[in-house]
Amino acid sequence: MDINDLRSLTTVLGLLCFLGIVGWAYGKSSKKGFDEAANLPFAEHDDEGAASSTSHPR
């Protein structure tokens, strides 16, 4: 086994890993979790410790 075989094996393993991540990200089972995460910035929270943007003294 020379260095070119090792490079080829690394390339193939990297491609398989990439395709696995793409398959997981676009799979139907992940859609619900990603939709919930996408809507988190729009969720309303009543944090008592958070400063209001209107109460900032200038």
TAGI-V269301 format. One record per residue. N is the residue number from 1. RES is the residue in three letters. D_CENTER is the distance of its C-alpha to the mean C-alpha in whole Angstrom. Layout:
N,RES,D_CENTER
N,RES,D_CENTER
//
This chain:
1,MET,37
2,ASP,37
3,ILE,34
4,ASN,33
5,ASP,33
6,LEU,30
7,ARG,28
8,SER,28
9,LEU,27
10,THR,24
11,THR,23
12,VAL,23
13,LEU,21
14,GLY,19
15,LEU,19
16,LEU,19
17,CYS,16
18,PHE,14
19,LEU,15
20,GLY,14
21,ILE,10
22,VAL,11
23,GLY,13
24,TRP,11
25,ALA,8
26,TYR,12
27,GLY,14
28,LYS,15
29,SER,15
30,SER,11
31,LYS,12
32,LYS,13
33,GLY,11
34,PHE,8
35,ASP,12
36,GLU,12
37,ALA,9
38,ALA,10
39,ASN,14
40,LEU,14
41,PRO,15
42,PHE,18
43,ALA,19
44,GLU,22
45,HIS,23
46,ASP,26
47,ASP,26
48,GLU,29
49,GLY,29
50,ALA,27
51,ALA,29
52,SER,29
53,SER,29
54,THR,33
55,SER,34
56,HIS,34
57,PRO,37
58,ARG,38
//
